[in-house]
């Protein structure tokens, strides 16, 4: 049954039976038969000649032939438009469907490669994850080992792709892959001859691949950099004895260890680098350790209206604390005892490698001494909005709980290479960023036996911070030790701080030499970059260490517009239907030899090729249609979320280029809003009708009180209608156009002002 027939049947199911029969009668067709019968009766009654009947028959045959030809011409034009007759220039990315095909192709490739990828992951689990788990688990479980690792037949899937071409980096191209793994992997573990297991592993995260640099060689891609922008979400189930015992905190501990291992390998600032050109094979440290884009300051001030967690005997309060995360960096506040209105006033600073994509992830917990800490809510803040505004003072509601808001003060710090910007930022705030790259050590003394190869590390001390490099062995051929590793530090007082580097043999406490460099020496260098080979003290007089120091001043303030804007060539693999997607850009469409034909279909409409604003397309399996090339005008809106009032703010500014079936003087357009999925009087908003204009200006504001979490599941339904009497026939003709805007695709932390092209109204 066709949708139109189904709606009619549903509408008439409670009507009398005679009304049902009448509703299915084709009155136009019945009228034709009645008219033909009356014509024949009159011809016989008044003795008309048979020549008149033959002439009428010829006219009817000619009219029927022309009608059929007109329909065939329409179908041919529609087919040529939808298949080969449309030249699309500057169309929104969602019009192109090649991305979906690419994702299918990529998923097929991953499926065929999965057995070999699984072998590589097994090696990582045995060599990296297993030692980390043994070191992190309690002593009773420290003997945990992987007995059997099977990744099954289900491979990960790429559910979405974005691509970016940064304006300020012509030798770079970026792919963002939405990675989803819900496989049939099973991993068996053993602790003191007791078998346990993990199954139903799920992982989801945004994986970024950077093609950089481009080189003039047969392979134009010099290297690949792969990493997760934020911590991926990991879930799994325990099987065998683990599921039976259900040891408190074990599952969360295993998940935390797995997340930490993944973060240490490929979550920003950590990344996997695949060099492809000879130069990068020799030294890929510039790709592996780039300078951050900036630093974000996060002040956790207070929280209110938190959910009660403790029992009534303990007063019904909680012991809340907050865990912050930016990529692989984690911070934890102090615990506020027995309160639902905690006050922290603590400041944390985190490196940001990519503000477009990274998020501040916050989780609040209730500290428990005898059981697992209970979660009191989560929160995510897009760093892009902080970078663009410079600072944000926000009250944000917690997700996943009935109530609770957190007060955050966020600030963005740009990086400057000018020494004059090195100014103290405060007692507890950093004023500079320092990158220490340990490149190579030469002529180091060997404290071991002649046949033994020493394994050496470097300990770097900057102020109160202390970090270590990898443990690297001596290269027997060159008698050098190559680290090519960079460490990051935040400096509070550059004028009085020094960099101390100690070279230590990793098997003991034997120091092979050290060097001390005042930070003022780096500040006096050209663009505050010092690259030099330093002689080590206490190394026998021959040892040296090649290092590179990069100092950057932290300057609070918003990013410049030229830095924030990127030239995007976005190809989304899986999107909502096009009629639900806003189109801020204006597509240009030229139809080969079809515009003149199309214009004859409806003289009240204009084809898109002659429209000054273009239109939005409704893509369906039915191919192109006439409505796809018709201009329905546009509407200008501003969308934002008020964290103070916990509401969505919609400002209807104006509508432009509206078509009309009536004269301009009889047109009174207004804008109607619904916040779907709720379609009721409570959700309905309307502007004031503007009489006698096809370009009305409203500038009216409307609010929807709802949480930010619920808003992500909502769609804003915007329709432009012509105001007429309720008793006017064919009220459907009052609709001019509509657009549905999925709010999950917008960053509502800042005001979004855009012009959306309207599409044909479709009943719900």
ABEGO torsion letter per residue (X at the ends): XBAAAAAAAAAAAABBAAAAAAAABBAAAAAAAAAAAAAAAAAAAAGBBAAAAAAAAAAAAAAAAAAAAAAAAAAAAAAAAAAAABBBBGBBAAABAAAAAAAAAAAAAAAAAAAAAAAAAAAAAAAAAAAAAAAABBAAAAABBBABBBAEABBBBBABBBBBBBAABAABBBBBBBBBBBBABBBBBBBGGBBBBBBGBBBBBBBBBBBOBBBBBABABABBBBBBABBBBBBBBBBEAAAAAGBBGAAAAAAAAAAAAAAAAABOABBBBBBABAAAAABAAAAABBBBAEBBBBBBABBBGBBBABBAAAGGBBBBBBBBBBEABBBBBBBBBGBABBBAGBBBBBBBABABGBBBBBBBBBBBAABBBBBAEBBBBBAAAAAAAGBBBBBBBBBGBABEBBBBBBBBBBBBABAAABBBAEAABBABBBBBBBABBBGBBBABBAABBBBBBBBBBBEABBBBBBBBBBBAAAGBBBAGBBBBBBBABAAABBBBBBBBBAABABBAEBBBBBAAAAAABBGGBBBBBBBBBGAGGABBBBBBBBBBBBBBEBBBAAAABBBBBBBBABBBBAAABBBABBBBBBBBGAAAAAAAABAABBBAAABAAEBBBBBBAAEBBAAAABBAEBBBBBBBBBAAAGBBBBBBABBBGBBBABBAAABBBBBBBBBOABBBAAABBBBBBBBGBABBBAGBBBBBBBBAAAAAABBBBBBBBBBBBAABBGAAAABABBBBBBAAABBAABBBBBBBBBBBBBBX
